[in-house]
Amino acid sequence: MSENSVLKIIRGCLYSMVVLVPLFFWKWTMNPFIVVKTALFQSFTGIIILLWLALVFYQRSSASNQRQSARNQRSSVGVRFTPLTIGVLVFMSVLTISAFLGEDLLNSLWSQETRTLGVVSLWFFALLFLALSSLGDAIDWKKVWRVSVWTSLAAALGALFSFVPFVNDLFLEQGIARPGSSFGNPTFLAGYLLFNVFIGIHLFMDQHQSAQSASISVQNSRPQLVSRVRDRWLYLCISLVDVVAIFKTQTRGDIAGLLAGLLLIILLLAVRYQHQSASNQRSSVMENQRQSASNQRSSVMENQRQSASNQRSSVMENQRQSASNQRSSVYKNPWLIVLVIVIALGSIFYFTRSASFWSHVPGLDRIQNFRTVRNEFENRLLAWQSAAESFPAHPVFGFGWENFNLAFQKHYNPALLTNTFGETYWDKPHNVLIEYAITGGIAGLLAYLGVWVTLLYELLKIRGIGGISGNQLTISGNRLRIVLLGMLAAYFVRNLVIFDTIGTYLMFFLVIAFIDSAYRHQSAQSASISVQENQRKSVPFAYPFLVLSLIPVIFLNWQMVYGAGREYWIPNYYLNRMIPESLGAAQEALAVPTPYRDDIRLTFEGVINQGYQSGIQFPNIQTLQKKVVDEMQAVVDDHPKNYLFYDTLAEVKNTFHTFNPNYLKEASELEVKALELSPNRQQTYYVIGKTKALEGDTQGAYDAFKTAVGLNPEAGDPHFFLGLLAYQLKDAKTGDAEIAKAKALGRVPRSVEEATALGDILGDEEQKYGAAIGYYTQALAMAQGANQHNEIRLKIAVAYYLWGKNAEAKAAFEALAKEIDLRATPMWSQLEPVFNQLGIQLPSPTSPSSGSNSNIQVFPN
């Protein structure tokens, strides 16, 4: 394979990556917007890295054999370390060391399936940076940025047109107010678009400079000039569309970063304009003084006193003119005027933020209420404080990358539980500096800051970027430097309140590769490939290295996607009551050698545990429950420092305690371990309460749940679950009081299972059928799949009948009979006399109406 062919493949992979990673997803996988993107990125990157290495080995061997001159060696391949290259490699080395010295190696290397950005994935980014920055002129960066900007337009339009049913269904948005487009998550989308806003501004400025140059130096090229002007405004329009999409996502951190970056650009452009004006004025003054001196020397010594007087008058006039010009240039500075306007608009928003008008502006409505922002920030402060208290345990290399939760959990503050358990599990601190300080220790934080220091050093050292020669190089380079500084400022600000994702990492490493490539070229320390477009010399390592690049594609990336694909069907078959198919998908998914097998195990556990509790009749349940316990024990063994997995395994043993007399004792031991890892955790006390209740220790169960309530009495969750327990223990008075208290605190059923459980308790135990129907109706609104809907509709119909509302019961039964064959349900022997009493005539089992849903399974007893 020739050098030219190798470079074409590298460029093709790069362009494909820039397009497909942001846009492509496969909705028939678990975490479809994450796993597939990571697999695509790592596949393309693996090919680029290995083909680059083939070029490195080939050109090094060629240089050695031919004894090239020192000058030629500097222009060919040779990995010579720039400050930024050293910074990135040191940073990655520290993260790798912290992973092996940290609390959870597996999590550090691979992260979770919902993130997929462990140390292994970060090494792909780092090596991609090294390869692209070393390839030099082989990469057409302008084309890369054009491809990226057009790709961002497609992603942005997906967010802006989410109200269209087709677009909404395509991206699985389900009518949410904050669209995520092809990233599935509004925050992930906004971070990606943030970079492309500034890239579009760069292309606008670059095309503007090119158009000016063409209008001056090129004759009779009006079509070319028109094309450049058109493209220039087109890129600016794309940037504006991206800005609107960022506001549509309502991601406050990215909006703040965007505004900070744009303000910095405007400020720097204003300073640059003022500096140029002052420079021009100084040149004018010096010229006037030279002219005055020349005139003075050429005059005859006719009147020295008059000459001196004229000279003083001329100097004073020049000084006055200079001061006047300087004041005039300040008022004429367009960027300064823009800056004043922006500050004025910001002030207007601040002082009128309570006006209803702002609530209709996407993005601004989420920062309009400063109290909400403050409350969320206070929660983050609590999480940061909890993690900081654990910092002395691993001060040098931290807890290991992606292990922030293990530091946070040790000093968990119960005040964080105000609504749901989701607020109490922090795998990310939403602050990049705190994240690296906790997960990487002092070494990790310094290494991260070192990347930024070397990055800014190289950026400020570059005299010009963009491939324009002559005097225009400096002008274009200065403008691009200002845009890049604004971009990096925006990125840094957003990461103070959010965290990195596949989109932001991709764009950041492309940008720093671009900067480092320019720095290499300028500093004559280039490790770049010497490119000759018609190069026909064969690269002997190309084919073996290309084959070698397929190893991670086949044995890592494909396995990730295939495992996530089979995992997807575990809950989806279950929701449609296709139980054998769900179990088959679980068996296949658990057999896939993917680094995210523990996530598959948790999905499997969730389906079987919830299904069994809701009355699903699983085949061979004795063997199945043992399988669930064994798989969850494997998760605990893989992550022995995470309290959550001990709680989950304890809940599983509570659910299946009738199958093994030792399960309740083992559950108690797991709960003790969970409390050691994360004291004052309300969730663990819930599990303890369930275990005590199953053991017959009613007082112990109450004590455990009351302890959870006492940890944060203003949280609705503890009251809600204490109410459920009271109902189960036949204490209706306490149950009513606690459920009412939970509702007053904003805690209502949030899942089909919770609403159904309350309905069953109030109907079966308390005979409060009206209240039961109310909860069943809530469950119906949250149900997924035809079978789940029909099960709840049957419960509603039965509740109406038991309540004595025969007309409503008859209407509900008849409507349901049109959808399914009720004779196939296990309840038919109980339903048949009811139907006879109500005078309900069922359709024939062979009629089209009853056969239209022949795949629906039976209801639980």
N, C-alpha and C positions, 0 to 999 in steps of 0.2 A: 504494500500500500504506500503511495507516495505521500510526501509531506503535505502537499496541497489537499489530498483526499482526507488525511487525518484532520487537518484544520477545518475542512468543510463539515466533517462529522461533528467536531467540537462545537462549531458555530450553530449547526442544526440542533444539537441537543440544548444549547443555551437558549436559542429562540423558542424551542418547544417548551422548555421549562418555564420561561417567562410568561408564556401564554397559558399552558395547561395547569400549572400549579394553582394560580389564582382562580381559574374558571371551572376546572373539571372536578366533579365529584360523582359518587355512585350511591344513589339513595337506598339501594338494597344492601347496605352494609351498616353495621353498628358504627356510630360516629362517622357518618358518610362524608362530612366536610373536613375531616381531620386525617383519618387513617389513609385514605386514598391520596390526598395531597402529599402527605409525608412520603408515601411509597413512590409516587411519581418523582418527587424532588430527589430522593436518594438514588433512584434508578438513573436518571439523567446525569446527576452529579458523579456517580460512580464511573460512568462511561467517560465523562470529561476528564476526571482525575487520572484515570489509568492511561488514556490516550496521551494526555499531557506528559505523564511519566515516560511513556514510550519515546516521545520527542526529546525529553530531557536526556535519557540514556543514549539515544542515537546521536544527538548533536554533541554531547560530551565525548563520546567515543570518537566521533569524526574529528573534533578539535584536537584530541590527543594524538590521533594517528597522523594528521596532517601538520601538526605543530604550528597551529595558527598563531599569528601575531597577537600581542596583548590587546591591541585595539579591536581585532576581530573577535577575540574571546569575550570582550565586554559587550559586544552587540549580539552574541549568540546565547544559547541557553546556558545558564549557570545560576543556581539558586543562591543569590547574594542577598543577605538579609537587610531589608530596610528597617527603619525604626518601627513602622506599623506592623511589618511582618513579625518582628521580634515580639512586639506587644501582643499580637493575636496568639502566637505560639506559646508565650509565657502564660497568658490567660487560660488557654485550653489545657496546658500542662497542670496548672493549679487546680482547675476544675476536676481533672482526671484524678489527681492525688486526693482531693477532698472526697471524691466518690468512693475510693477504696478505703479511706480512713474514716468515712462517715458512718451513719446509723443504718442505712438501707442501701446496699450496693445495687441490687436489682432495680430499685426505683430510680437511683441516680443514673444508671446506664441507659434505661429505656423510658423512664417516666410512666405515666398511666396512659391508657388507650384514649382518654379524653384530651391528652396533651401531645404525647408521642415525641416530645422534644427533650430527651435525655442527653447525656454526654455523647453517646454514639452519634445521634443526629447532629449535635453541635460540631462534632469533628467533620462531618460531611460539609457543613457550612464553612468551617475554617479552611479545609483543603480546597474547596471550590474557590474561596478568596485567593489562596496562594496560587492556584492554577491560572485563574483569569488575570490576576495582576502580573504574573510572569509572562503571559502570552503577548503582552504589549500590543503592537500594531495589528496582530492577527485578529483582534476583536474590534469590530466597528461599533464603538460605544454609542454613537449617535443612533445607529440602527437599533441597538438594544433598547435605548430609551424611547425611541418611537414605538417599538413593539409594545413596550411596557405601558406607555400612555394609552395606546388604543385598547389594550387589554383592560386597563383600569376603567375606561369608558364603558365597556361591556358590563363590568361588574357594577359600576355606579348606576347604569340604566336599570339593571336588575332590581336595585333597591328603590329607585324612583318610580318604577312601574309595578311595584308589588301589589297595587290595588287591582291589577288585571288578573282575572282568575287563573289564566294559563300560567302566568309568571309566578303567582302565589303558590300554585300547586307544584310547579317545577322546583322551586326552592324550599318546599315544605314549610312555608312561612305560617300557614294556618291563620292568616289574618292578623298577625301580631303588629303592634304599632311601630316597633323598631325593626326594620328589615335587615337581614344579614346577607341577602343575595347569594352569590356562589360560595360565600364563606359560612353561611348558616348562622353566624353569630354577628350581631351588629358591631360589637367591639373589635372583632377580628377583621371585619371589612373596613372599618374606619381607619385602623392602623395601617393597613395596606394602601388605602387611598391617600393617606396623608403624604407618603413619599411621592406619589405620582402627581399631586398638586404642584409640588415644587419642581419636579422634572418637567412638567408642562410649562411652567414659567421659564425654566432654563431654555427649553426649545423655542419658546416665543422670543426670548431675548437673542438667542443665537440666530434665528431666522431674520430677526430685525437687523442684526449686524451684517448678515450675509446680503440682505436686500440693499442696505446702504452701500456696501462695497460694490455690489453688482451695478447699481445705478451710477456709480462714479467711474468704475474701471471698464465696464463692458458696454460696447456700442451695439446698437441694433439688436438688443436682447430683451425687448419688451415682454414677450411671452414668458421668458424665464423669470423676469422680475415680478410679473403679476403672480406667477406660481408661488414664488417665495413669500410674497406679501399675503397671499391667501393661506398658505400653510402656517404662517406665523400667527394669524388670528385664529386659525383652527385649533392650534395647540392651546391657546389661551382659553378658548371656549371649553375645551375638554377639561382644563383645570377648574374652570368655574362649575362645570357639571359635577366633578369630583367633590368640590367644596359643598355644593348643595346636598350631595349624597351623604357626606360626613354629618352635616346638620340633621339630615333625615334619620340617621342612625341614633341620634341623640346621645352620643357617647361624649360625656363631658370632658374627659381627659384629652381626647383627640381634638375636640373643639378648642380647649385651652391651648394645646400644643400648636394647633394651626394658627390661632391668633398670635401667640408668642412668636412663632417663626416669621409670620408676615410682618409683624411690627418690627422685628429685628432687621429684616430686609429693607423696609422703608427707612428705618433709622440710618442704616449703613449707606443706603443710596443717597440720603440727604446729606450725610457727612461727606461722602465722596463728591457730590455735586458742589458742596460748599468749598471743599478743598481744591477742586479744579478751578472754581471761580476765583478763589484767592490766589492760586498759582498764576492764572491769566492776568490778574490785576498787578501782581508783583512784576511780571514780565513787562507789562505796559508802563509801569512806573520807572523801571530800570531803563527802558528804551527812551522815555522822555528825559530822564536825567542824562543819559548818554548824549542825546541830541542837544540838550541845553549846554552841556560841557563843550561839545564840539563847536557850537555857535559862539560860546564864550572865547574859546581859543582862537577862532578865526577872526574875531573882531580886533580892531586896532586899539591900542591902549589909550583911547581917547579920553575916557573919564572913569577912572578906577572906582570912584565913589558911587557913580551912577550904576556902573556894572555890578558892583557888590550888592547894591540895593535891589537891582533887577534879579540877581541870582537868589537873594533871600526870598524875594517875592515869588519867584518861580518855584522854589522848593516848597514854600508854604502852600502855594496853589496846588502843587502835585499831591501834597499830603492831604489837603482838604478833599481833593478829587478822589483820592484813594479811599478815604474814609466814607465818602458819599457812595462810591461804587460798591464798597463792602456792604453797607447797609442796604443798598438796592438789591445786591445779590441774595441777601437773606430773604427779602420779601419776594424775590422772583424764584426762589428755590421750590420747584414743584413738589418734590418729595417731602419737604418740610410742611408744605400746605396739606398734603395728604395725611401726614402724621398728625397734624393738629385736628383735622376732620375726624380721623379715627378715634382719637382721644376724646373728642367732643361727643361722638356717638356713644362711646363706652360710658361716658359720664351720664348721658341722657338715660341709657338703659338702667344704670345703677340707681339713679334717683327716681325712676318711674317703674321699677321692677314689679311693683304690686299691681300695675295696670293690667286689666284683663287682655289687652291687645297682645302682650308678649306670650300669653299662654297658647296662642294659635301659631306661634313661630316654632317649627321643629328645632329641637336642640336647646333653644333659649328657654323653653317651658320647663326643662329639667334643672336649669340653674336659676330660674326665677324665684323659686322658694328656697331661700338661703337656710331656712331651718332644716329642711330635708337634707340639704348638702351637709350641713353641720352635723346632723345626727349620723349620717353615714361616715363622715370623717371621724367622729368620736368612736364608732365601732372599729375603725381601722387603727385608731390610737390604742384601743384596748388590745387588739390583736398584736400590734407591734410591741406593746409593753410586755405581753405574755412571752413573746419570742425573745425579747431582750433579756428577760430574767433567766433564760436558758443559755444565753450566749457564753457565760463563763465555763460551761461544760465542754465546749469545743471552740476556743477562742482563735486558734491559728488557722485551721483548715475547715472549720465549720461542721455542720451536720451532714454535709454531702449535698450535691446539686439535686434539686427537686424534693428535698426532705424538710422543707420549711415547716410542714405540719407537725413533724416530730419534735421540733423545738417549741412550737406554739402550744401543743397539747399538754406539755408538762405543767405549764402554769396557766391553763385555761381559766378564763374569767367567766363565771356563770352569767354575768350581766349581758354577755353577747347573745344569749338566747332570749329574743324578744318575740319571735314569730315562729320560725321553723328551724329544724336541725341544719338546714343548709347554711345558716348564718354562723354555725359553730364549727364548721370544718374548713379550715383555711389552708389550702395547699399552696397558695400564692399570697404574698403580703400586699400586693398591688403597690409596690414601691421597689424599683430596681436596686437602689442602694442598700436598702434593708435586706432584700433577698440575697444579694451577694455577700453581705456581711454575715448573715445567719447561715446560709448554705455553704459558703466558701471561706468563712472566717475573715480575719484580717488580711490574710494572703489573697483570698478571693476578691475582696473589695479593692485592694490596692492593684491587683492585676486588671480588674475591670476598668478602674480609673486610668491605669496605664495605657489601655487601648485608646481611651479618649484623648489622653495627652499626646500620644504619638500620632493619632489621627489629625488632631488640630495642628500639630507641629508640621506635618507634611502638607496639609492644606494651605497653611499660611506661607510655607516656603515655596510653593509652586508659583512661578511667575505668570504662567498662562496655561490654559487647558483648552482642548478642543480642536487641535490640529490646524489652527490658523497661523500663518507665518507673518513675520515682519512686525510692524507696530501694532497691527490689529490683534496680535497674540496677547499682548498685555491688557488691552481693553477688554477683549472677550474673557480672558482669564479672570480679571477683576470682577466682572459681572457674575461669572459662574461661581467664583469663590463666595461672593455675597449670597447667592441663592443656596449654595451648599451649606453655608453657615446657618442660614435660616432653616433649612431642612433639618439639620442635625439638632438645632435648638428645639424645634418642634418635636422631634422624636424623643429627645431627652426629657422634655417637660411632660409629654404624655406618659412616659415610663415612670414618672414619679408617682403616678396614681393608677397605672394599669400594669400590664406585663406583656412580654413579647409572645408572639404567635408565629406560625409558619409564614404568614404574609409579611410581617415586619422583619423577621430574621432574613428572609429572602431579599428584600429590598435593601436592608442595611448592609449586608455582606456584598451585594452587587455594587453599592455606592462606594464602600471603602476599597473594593478591588479597583474600581475606576480611579479613585484618588491615588492609590498606591502605584498604579500603572503609570499615571502621569508623573508622579514623583520619581519613579525609576528612570523614566525617559529623560527627565531633566537633569537628574543628578549624575548621569553617566555611570550609574551603578546597576544598569539594567540587567535583569535576569530574564529578559524577554526573548521570545523566539525571533530569530532573524527571518523575516517573512519574504518570500519571493513567490508571487502568485502563480507563476508557471513552473514552480519547482517540481521536478519529476523524480528526484532521488527517492529511492525506496527506504521506508522505515522498517527495519526487520522486526522490531518489537511490536509493531502495530497490531497484527492479527492475534498473537498470543495475549496481549493485554486487553484487546477487545473481547476475546472469549472470557478472560479472567473477570471482566467487569460484569459478566452475566451471573456470577456466583451470588453477589448480594441481591441481584434482581430476583433470582429464582428462590434462594434459600432464606431470604429475609423479607424483601418487599412484597413478593407475591404471597408468601405465607401470611404476612400481616393482613393483606386484603382478603385472602381466602378465608382466614379464620374469622375476621370481622363479618364477612358475608354469611358464613354459616351461623355465627352468633346472632345476626339480625333476625333470623327466622325462629329462634328459640321463643322470644316473647310474642312475635307476630303470629305464629301458629297457635300459641297458647291463647291469645286474645280472641282468636276465631274458633277456640275450643277444638282444634285439631291436635289433640294431645299426643297421639303416636308420632305425628310428623314433628312436633316440637321436641320430643325426646330424641328422635332420630337426628335432628339438627344439632342438638346438644352433644350427642355422642360424636358426631363428626367434628364439631368445633373443638371439643376438648382434646381431640386427637391431633390437631394441627400444631406443629412445632413453631409457635409464634411467641415472641417475647411478651405478648399480652394475654397469655393463657389465664393468668389470675383474674383478669377482667372478665373473661369468658366464664370462669368459675363463679364469679359473683353474680353474673346474669343468670346462670343456671340455678344457683341457690335461690335468687329472688323469685323466679317463676315457680319452682317447686314448693317453696315455703309458703308464698302467698296463695298459690293454687290449692294446696292441701288445707290451709286455714279457711278458704272460702268454700270448701266442700267438693273440689274436683276429685273424681275417682281415677287416680293414677293406677295403671297396671303394675302389678308386682311391686307394691309400695314398700314392702319390707326391704327388698334389695335396693330400691331407688333411694329411700331415705338414708341408707348406709352410704350410698354413692355420694349424696349431697354432703354428709358429714365428713367423709374422707376428702372431698375436694376442698371444702372450707378449711379443713385441717392443713392441707397443703398451702393454702393462702397464708394462714397464720405462720407456718414454718418459713415461708418465703419472706414474710414481713413481720418478724417477731416484735418489733418496736412500735407497731401501730395499734392503738387501743381499739379502733373501730372494728378490726377483724375479730378480735376476741369477743366483742359484743355481738357481732353477727353470728359467730359460731355458737355462742350461748343461746341466742334466739332460736337457731335451728334445733338445738338440743331440747329447748323448751317445747317447740312445736311437735317434735317426734318422741317425746318422753315416754309415751306408752309402748314404744318398741324396744326400749332398753332401760332397765331399772336404774342404771348408773348415770343416765343422761343428766338428771337434775343435779346430782352431786358434781358432775363434771362442769355443768353450766355455772354453778356457784364458784368453782375454782377459776374459771375463765373470767368471771365478773371481778373477782379480787385482783387478777392480773390487769384487767382493763383500768381499774381505779388506781393501781400503782403507776400506770403509764400516764393517765390523765385524771387527776383527782378533781372532785367537784363537777363531774360531768353528769348532767341531768339524764342523758340518754342511758348511761350505764345503770343508774338507779331505777329506770323504767324496767330494764331487763331483770334486775334483781327483784323488783316487785312481782314480776310475772313468775319468776322461779319460786318465790316464797308462796304465792297463791297456789301454784300447782302442787307444792309440797303440803298444802293445807295450813300453812302458817298465815292466817288472815291478818293478824296484827303486824307481822313482819312485812307483809305486802304493803299495808297502809303506811307503815313507818318509812319504807323505801320511797314510796311516791310522795309522801309529805316532805321528806328530805329534799326531793327534787323541786317541789314547790317552794320550799324555804330558801333554796339557793338563789332564786330570783322570783319573788312573788308577783312581779308585774309582767311576767312572761305568760302567754296564753297556753303554750304547749303543755306545761306540767299540769295545769288545771284540767285540760282536755283529757289527758290520759288518766289522771286520777278519777275523773268522772266515768270513763269507760270501765276502769277497774271496779269502781263502786257498783256500777250496774251489774257487772259479772258476779260480784259477791252479794247480790240481792239487796244492796243498800241504795234504794231508789232515791231517798232523800239527799244523801251526799252526792249521788250521781247527778241529780237535777241541779243542785247548787253549783257543782264544779263545772258542768257543761255551760251553765248560764254565765258563770264567771269567765270562762274561756271565751265565750261569744262576746262578752263585754270588752275583752281585751283584744278582740279581732281574730280570735282563733276559731275557725269553723272547719268542717271536714274539707280536706284538700285532695282527696283521692276517692275513687270508686269504693275501695275497700273500707275506708273510714266511714263514709256516708252509709254504706250498706250495713256495716256492723252496728252503727247507732240505730238504724231502722229496724234491724232484727231484734236488738235488745229491747227497744221501746215497744215493738209489736208483740214479740213472743213472751217477754218477761213482764212487761208493765201494762199490756193491753192498751197502750196509747196509740191507736192506729192512725189517727190524724197526724200526729207528730212523726210516726214512722213513715207515712206516705210522703211527708215533706222531705225527709232525708233521702228516701228512695228517688224522689224527683231530682234532688241535687246529684245523686249518683248517676242518674240517667243522663244528665247534662255532661258529665265527665266520662261516660262510658265510651269505649272504643270497640268497634267490631259489632257485627249484627248479633252474634250470640250473646254478648254481654248485655246489649240493649234489651234483647228479648227476655233474658233472665230477670232483669230488673222490672220490666213491664209485667211479668208474671207475678212478681212479689207485690207490685202495686195492686194488681187485680185481686189477689188473695186478701190483701189488707183491706180493700174496699168491702169485700164480702164479709170478713170477720167483723168489720165495723158496722155492718148492717146496711151499708149503702148498696142495695142490690142493683139499682139501675146503673150506677157507675161501674159496679163490678161486671155486670153483663156486657156493657159497652167495651170495657177493657179486655175481657176474655174474647169477645167476638173479633175485635180488631187484631188481637194476637193470633187467633186461630186462622186468620187469612194469611199469615206469614209462615207459620210452621205447623207441623202435625203434632198437636198436644198429646195424642195417644202414645207418642214415642217417649214421653217424659216419665221418669221414675215416679212422679206424683200422680200419674193418671188414675190410679186406684182411689186416691183421695179426691181428685178433681171430678171424676165421673158423676158421683151423686150430686155434687154442687151444680154441674151443668144441667142435670135433669131437673133440679129444683128451680133453676133460673130459666129453664126452657131454651137452652142454647143448642142449636143444631150445628154440629161440626160438618165441614165439607168432607166429601169422600176422600180417602187417602190417596186415591189415584187421580184426583182432579189436579189441573194445572196449578191452582193456588197452593195446594199442599206440597206439590212436588218441586216448586221453584227454589226451595232452600233445602234440598235433600242432603247437603253436606253438613247441616247444623247438627251438632252433637246434643246429647240429652242434658237436662239440667241436673244439678246436684240434688240429692235428697234433702 
